[in-house]
Amino acid sequence: MKKLGLLFTMMIAASLMFTTNVTAQTSENTDVGAKILTAMTIVESADMHFGTMTVPSGTAEVDLAVGGTVSTLGALTLLSQAPTSQAAAYDVTGDANATYTVTLPTNGTVSITDGTTPMQVIDFLTSTIVALDGSGDGSFTVGATLQLADAQPAGTYTGTFDVSVAYN
């Protein structure tokens, strides 16, 4: 029995030599970082223009697609003489492969005028490109709808609208 007790004591002592200390607290070294993106820039590369048309007989609309094509609703004729229709176009630069959002006129309506008589530009829309390429470059276009009144006076109508871009 003595030998058995001694053997048992030696086994316990041997197992304690190979046991690691267990503590109630442990820690981990964690990395931390931040990334600051390059400031985005936006440059207009083409003005928006609905083209040249006749005086409407009745209310009319000209829809300008983001690709620059136009269609009409109402009694007016689009002409092929200059200036012709084109969507507004923009070039964007920033961090490579970053995504961004395009903000168009907030109330959705912009007034253009010949100096006295206004027309409304509504329903702004943009192409769906929302990411910069691997070089940090991107582009998009903007279309809208022009509303004409019955017998809208002849003239050259102009105005402006704001477009902005921001990282997602």
C-alpha positions in Angstrom: 0.0 0.0 0.0 2.9 2.3 0.8 4.3 1.7 -2.7 0.9 2.4 -4.2 0.7 5.7 -2.3 4.2 6.6 -3.3 3.5 5.8 -6.9 0.3 7.8 -6.8 2.2 10.8 -5.3 4.9 10.6 -8.0 2.3 10.5 -10.8 0.6 13.6 -9.4 3.9 15.4 -9.1 4.9 14.4 -12.7 1.5 15.6 -14.1 1.9 18.9 -12.3 5.3 19.5 -14.0 3.7 19.3 -17.5 0.6 21.3 -16.7 0.5 25.0 -17.9 -0.7 27.6 -15.6 -4.4 28.4 -16.1 -5.4 32.0 -15.4 -8.7 33.7 -15.3 -7.5 36.4 -17.7 -6.1 36.3 -21.3 -5.4 38.9 -23.9 -5.1 39.3 -27.7 -3.1 41.7 -29.7 -5.5 43.4 -32.2 -4.6 45.4 -35.2 -6.3 48.8 -35.7 -6.3 51.0 -38.8 -8.1 53.7 -40.8 -8.3 54.6 -44.5 -8.8 58.1 -45.8 -10.1 58.2 -49.3 -8.9 60.6 -52.0 -11.2 63.5 -52.5 -13.7 62.9 -55.3 -13.8 65.3 -58.2 -16.6 65.8 -60.7 -16.2 67.6 -64.0 -19.0 68.2 -66.6 -18.0 66.9 -70.0 -21.2 67.8 -71.8 -24.1 70.1 -71.2 -27.7 68.9 -71.2 -29.7 70.0 -74.3 -33.2 68.9 -75.4 -32.5 69.9 -79.0 -34.3 72.1 -81.5 -38.0 71.9 -81.9 -41.1 73.6 -83.2 -43.6 75.6 -81.2 -46.0 73.1 -79.7 -49.8 73.2 -80.3 -50.9 72.0 -76.9 -48.9 71.0 -73.9 -46.0 68.8 -74.8 -43.0 67.0 -73.2 -39.6 66.0 -74.5 -38.0 63.1 -72.7 -34.2 63.0 -72.9 -32.8 59.6 -72.1 -29.4 59.1 -70.3 -28.1 57.9 -73.7 -29.0 61.2 -75.3 -32.0 60.0 -77.4 -35.2 62.0 -77.2 -38.9 61.2 -77.6 -41.9 63.5 -77.5 -45.4 63.5 -76.1 -47.7 66.0 -77.6 -47.8 68.0 -80.8 -44.4 69.3 -81.5 -41.6 68.3 -83.9 -38.0 67.7 -83.1 -35.7 69.0 -85.8 -32.2 67.8 -86.8 -30.6 71.2 -86.9 -28.1 72.3 -84.2 -28.2 72.3 -81.3 -29.2 68.6 -81.2 -30.1 66.7 -78.1 -27.5 65.4 -75.7 -27.6 64.1 -72.1 -25.4 65.9 -69.6 -22.2 64.0 -69.0 -19.7 63.9 -66.1 -16.3 62.5 -65.4 -15.6 61.5 -61.8 -12.2 60.7 -60.1 -11.4 59.3 -56.7 -10.2 56.1 -55.0 -9.9 53.0 -57.2 -12.9 50.7 -57.2 -14.8 52.9 -54.7 -18.6 53.2 -55.1 -20.4 56.4 -55.1 -23.9 58.0 -55.3 -25.1 60.7 -57.6 -27.3 63.5 -56.2 -29.6 65.3 -58.7 -31.7 68.4 -58.1 -33.4 67.8 -54.8 -36.9 69.1 -55.6 -36.8 67.4 -59.0 -37.7 70.5 -60.9 -35.5 73.1 -62.6 -36.7 76.2 -64.4 -35.2 77.3 -67.7 -36.1 80.6 -69.3 -35.7 82.6 -72.5 -35.4 85.7 -70.3 -39.1 86.1 -69.6 -41.0 82.8 -70.1 -40.1 79.7 -68.1 -40.2 76.0 -68.9 -39.8 73.2 -66.4 -37.3 70.4 -66.5 -38.4 67.5 -64.3 -37.7 63.8 -63.6 -33.9 63.9 -63.6 -32.4 60.5 -63.9 -28.8 59.1 -64.2 -27.1 56.2 -65.7 -26.5 53.3 -63.3 -22.7 53.5 -63.1 -21.9 53.9 -59.4 -18.3 52.6 -59.1 -14.9 53.9 -60.1 -12.7 51.6 -62.1 -9.3 50.2 -61.0 -7.7 53.6 -61.9 -10.1 55.6 -59.9 -12.0 57.0 -62.9 -15.7 56.9 -63.7 -18.4 58.7 -65.7 -22.1 59.0 -65.9 -24.8 60.8 -67.8 -28.0 62.6 -66.8 -31.3 62.8 -68.6 -34.6 64.5 -67.8 -38.0 65.6 -69.2 -38.8 69.1 -70.5 -42.4 70.4 -70.1 -43.6 72.8 -72.7 -46.8 74.9 -72.5 -49.3 75.3 -75.3 -47.8 77.7 -77.8 -44.6 78.0 -75.8 -42.9 81.1 -77.2 -40.0 80.7 -79.6 -36.6 81.5 -78.1 -33.4 80.1 -76.6 -34.1 78.8 -73.1 -31.3 78.3 -70.6 -30.8 77.5 -66.9 -28.6 75.5 -64.6 -28.8 72.6 -62.2 -26.5 71.1 -59.6 -25.1 67.5 -59.6 -22.9 66.1 -56.9 -21.2 62.8 -56.1 -20.2 61.3 -52.8 -18.6 58.0 -51.6 -21.0 55.4 -50.3 
